[in-house]
């Protein structure tokens, strides 16, 4: 399972109930709460994850609901608080244990539809999160990688002085890159298009905390087994530490 946000701002979306058909990323029903078994700190929001949850077929994922005042904080509700879990749509390859929040994905689950899990606290508050089944492995960009080496444009091997610490491709067609991983922060992010037949990769940066001025966003990708990929004739840019000489190949190892 993986989940990540592009920035450091906690995202809370629209209202909803556990039986509604809306698919917000993470929604909490805010209403007066009597102090009791489910009381959470004033000003905190309820959440399950900090973004869309990605799973693969035949995976079992324990989910939790908690409260948060900022992205790196997650505090479970008091032990006496009863939480009831549901997942929709039913009968399409995902099931969840109502009392424990254990999500089970069938081995033959497909990448459509996007599921929605909902946790309902005993005091009536509810929080939702979308769950996407993704394909990982050969010919799939989806995953989290770190840069391990480069090939210079004259063909020599090079050890990066400032390697990209995390490069993540998500199942919803978005990506994020950061040199120094810290909590949920990316240096820049955007969308990507991967043409499997042509082995081409095109990035489109849409925002960032540091967007390199020397980016080359189009090239080709070569998969080397399930755990490594090589980006050719493109350049993911220099870090904020200073400009570097672009390499013609960047090699990444899969983290997950």
Secondary structure, 3 states (H helix, E strand, C coil): CECCCCCCCCCCCCCCCCCCCCCCCEEECCCCCCCCCCCCCCCCEEECCCCCEEECCCCEEECCCEEECCCCCCEECCCCCCEEEEEECCCCCEEECCCCCEEEECCCCCCCCCEEEEEEECCCCEEEEEEEECCCCCCCCCEEEEEEEEECCCCCEECCCCCCCEEEECCCCEEEEECCCECCECCEEEEEEEECCCCEEEEEEEEECCCCCCCECEEEEEECCCCEEEEECCECCCCCCCCCCCCCEEEEEECC
